[in-house]
Amino acid sequence: MKQAERQRGFTLVYTGEGKGKTTAALGLALRAVGRGMKVLILQFIKSPERTYGEQIALRRLGVEMHQLGIGFTWTKTPEEHREALARAWKFTRERVMNGDYDLVILDEINNALAIQSFPVDDVLPLEEVIELIQHRPPHMHLVLTGRNAHEKVTGLADLVSRVEAVKHYYHEGVPAVRGLEF
């Protein structure tokens, strides 16, 4: 592989119905930090009003991480979610295009793009996401996580991993486990 090819940024997508998409992306962040890369993690659904285990650990490592959402779609009004997504997308475009980062993780952006219970395309336009993937700084690795990745996103990706749900304790009535889910 030529030196220029090794320095080209890749687009990675983690999607599917199983648990582990964000966890895989966070593993990449850990690996990248270990190699001296500058990492940015932007979470599209999670709210800054809550504390998450990954947030605590990554802060200790000096990783910049922002929760840009307001929680799950059933916890707030559609307009509140739309406003949060508009702010998140504006913030994301500015941070990605400034070129300061080697690895940027857009956590749960696929979920946000796939919302069907209210319109999102005017505040988080799929075509603008496509443009961001195509025109980001050439050295930057970009990771997009979440269920229901759009075929246009997966078509542009260099790597697509689909996480399959085989069995989960949630289906036996076990709620989210501290340290495993949050």
C-alpha positions as CSV (number, residue, x, y, z in Angstrom):
1,M,0.0,0.0,0.0
2,K,1.3,3.4,-0.9
3,Q,1.9,6.0,1.8
4,A,-0.8,8.3,0.4
5,E,-3.3,5.4,0.6
6,R,-2.4,4.7,4.3
7,Q,-3.1,8.3,5.1
8,R,-6.5,8.4,3.4
9,G,-9.4,8.6,5.8
10,F,-12.0,5.8,5.7
11,T,-15.7,5.8,6.3
12,L,-16.9,3.0,8.6
13,V,-20.5,2.2,9.4
14,Y,-21.7,0.0,12.3
15,T,-25.4,-0.8,11.9
16,G,-27.9,-3.6,12.5
17,E,-30.4,-4.6,15.2
18,G,-27.9,-6.0,17.7
19,K,-26.1,-4.5,20.6
20,G,-22.5,-3.4,20.1
21,K,-22.5,-0.6,17.4
22,T,-21.5,2.2,19.7
23,T,-19.2,-0.2,21.6
24,A,-17.3,-1.0,18.4
25,A,-16.9,2.7,17.6
26,L,-15.7,3.4,21.1
27,G,-13.1,0.6,20.8
28,L,-11.8,2.4,17.6
29,A,-11.6,5.6,19.6
30,L,-9.6,3.9,22.3
31,R,-7.2,2.4,19.7
32,A,-6.9,5.8,17.9
33,V,-6.1,7.7,21.1
34,G,-3.5,5.0,21.9
35,R,-1.8,5.9,18.6
36,G,-1.8,9.6,19.3
37,M,-4.8,10.5,17.1
38,K,-7.2,13.3,17.9
39,V,-10.7,11.9,18.4
40,L,-14.1,13.6,18.4
41,I,-17.3,11.8,19.4
42,L,-20.7,13.3,18.7
43,Q,-23.7,11.5,20.0
44,F,-26.9,12.4,18.2
45,I,-29.6,10.9,20.5
46,K,-28.0,10.9,24.0
47,S,-28.7,13.9,26.2
48,P,-26.1,16.0,28.0
49,E,-28.5,15.8,31.0
50,R,-27.4,12.2,31.7
51,T,-24.0,10.8,32.5
52,Y,-22.7,7.8,30.5
53,G,-19.8,5.4,31.4
54,E,-18.0,6.0,28.1
55,Q,-18.2,9.8,28.7
56,I,-16.5,9.5,32.1
57,A,-13.7,7.2,30.8
58,L,-13.1,9.2,27.6
59,R,-12.9,12.5,29.5
60,R,-10.1,11.0,31.5
61,L,-8.3,10.2,28.3
62,G,-8.8,13.7,27.0
63,V,-11.2,12.7,24.2
64,E,-13.7,15.4,23.2
65,M,-17.2,14.1,23.4
66,H,-20.6,15.8,23.1
67,Q,-24.1,14.5,23.7
68,L,-26.1,16.6,21.2
69,G,-29.6,15.0,21.6
70,I,-32.3,15.1,24.1
71,G,-32.9,11.4,24.7
72,F,-35.1,8.9,23.0
73,T,-37.9,10.1,20.6
74,W,-40.7,9.1,23.0
75,T,-39.4,11.3,25.8
76,K,-39.8,14.7,24.2
77,T,-42.0,16.4,21.6
78,P,-41.1,16.1,17.9
79,E,-40.4,19.8,17.8
80,E,-37.9,19.5,20.6
81,H,-36.2,16.6,18.8
82,R,-36.1,18.6,15.5
83,E,-34.5,21.6,17.2
84,A,-31.9,19.4,18.9
85,L,-31.1,17.6,15.6
86,A,-30.8,21.0,13.8
87,R,-28.3,22.2,16.4
88,A,-26.5,18.9,16.4
89,W,-26.1,18.9,12.6
90,K,-24.8,22.5,12.5
91,F,-22.3,21.7,15.3
92,T,-21.2,18.5,13.5
93,R,-20.6,20.2,10.1
94,E,-18.5,22.9,11.8
95,R,-16.4,20.4,13.8
96,V,-15.9,17.9,11.0
97,M,-15.0,20.5,8.4
98,N,-12.5,22.3,10.5
99,G,-10.1,19.4,9.9
100,D,-8.8,19.3,13.5
101,Y,-9.6,15.6,14.1
102,D,-8.2,12.3,12.8
103,L,-11.2,10.2,13.8
104,V,-14.8,11.5,14.2
105,I,-17.6,9.2,15.5
106,L,-21.2,10.2,14.7
107,D,-22.9,8.0,17.2
108,E,-26.5,7.1,16.4
109,I,-26.7,9.4,13.4
110,N,-28.2,6.5,11.4
111,N,-31.0,6.2,14.0
112,A,-31.6,10.0,13.6
113,L,-31.7,9.8,9.8
114,A,-34.2,6.9,10.0
115,I,-36.7,8.7,12.2
116,Q,-40.2,8.3,10.6
117,S,-42.5,9.5,13.4
118,F,-41.8,13.1,12.5
119,P,-39.9,14.9,9.6
120,V,-36.2,15.2,10.0
121,D,-34.9,15.7,6.5
122,D,-35.1,19.5,6.7
123,V,-33.1,19.6,9.9
124,L,-30.7,16.7,9.3
125,P,-30.7,16.3,5.5
126,L,-29.5,13.0,4.2
127,E,-27.9,14.7,1.1
128,E,-25.9,17.0,3.4
129,V,-24.7,13.9,5.4
130,I,-23.6,12.4,2.1
131,E,-21.8,15.6,1.1
132,L,-20.0,15.6,4.5
133,I,-18.9,12.0,4.0
134,Q,-17.6,12.9,0.5
135,H,-16.0,16.2,1.3
136,R,-14.6,15.9,4.8
137,P,-10.9,16.5,5.2
138,P,-9.1,13.7,3.3
139,H,-7.1,12.4,6.3
140,M,-10.1,12.0,8.6
141,H,-11.7,8.7,9.5
142,L,-15.4,9.0,9.9
143,V,-17.6,6.5,11.8
144,L,-21.4,6.4,11.6
145,T,-23.3,4.2,14.0
146,G,-26.9,3.3,14.6
147,R,-29.6,1.0,13.3
148,N,-31.1,1.4,9.9
149,A,-28.2,2.9,8.1
150,H,-29.4,4.4,4.8
151,E,-28.2,2.6,1.7
152,K,-26.7,5.8,0.3
153,V,-24.5,5.9,3.5
154,T,-23.5,2.2,3.3
155,G,-22.8,2.6,-0.4
156,L,-20.2,5.3,0.3
157,A,-18.6,3.4,3.2
158,D,-15.3,1.6,3.1
159,L,-16.4,-0.8,5.8
160,V,-19.9,-1.8,6.9
161,S,-20.5,-4.1,9.8
162,R,-23.9,-5.3,10.6
163,V,-24.5,-6.3,14.2
164,E,-27.0,-9.0,14.4
165,A,-29.3,-9.6,17.4
166,V,-29.2,-13.2,18.5
167,K,-30.1,-13.0,22.2
168,H,-30.4,-10.2,24.7
169,Y,-31.3,-10.2,28.4
170,Y,-33.5,-7.2,27.7
171,H,-36.1,-9.6,26.2
172,E,-36.3,-11.4,29.6
173,G,-37.3,-8.1,31.3
174,V,-33.8,-7.0,32.4
175,P,-33.5,-3.2,32.1
176,A,-30.4,-1.4,30.9
177,V,-27.4,-2.4,33.0
178,R,-25.0,0.2,34.4
179,G,-21.6,-0.3,32.9
180,L,-22.9,-2.4,30.0
181,E,-25.5,-0.1,28.4
182,F,-24.7,3.3,29.9
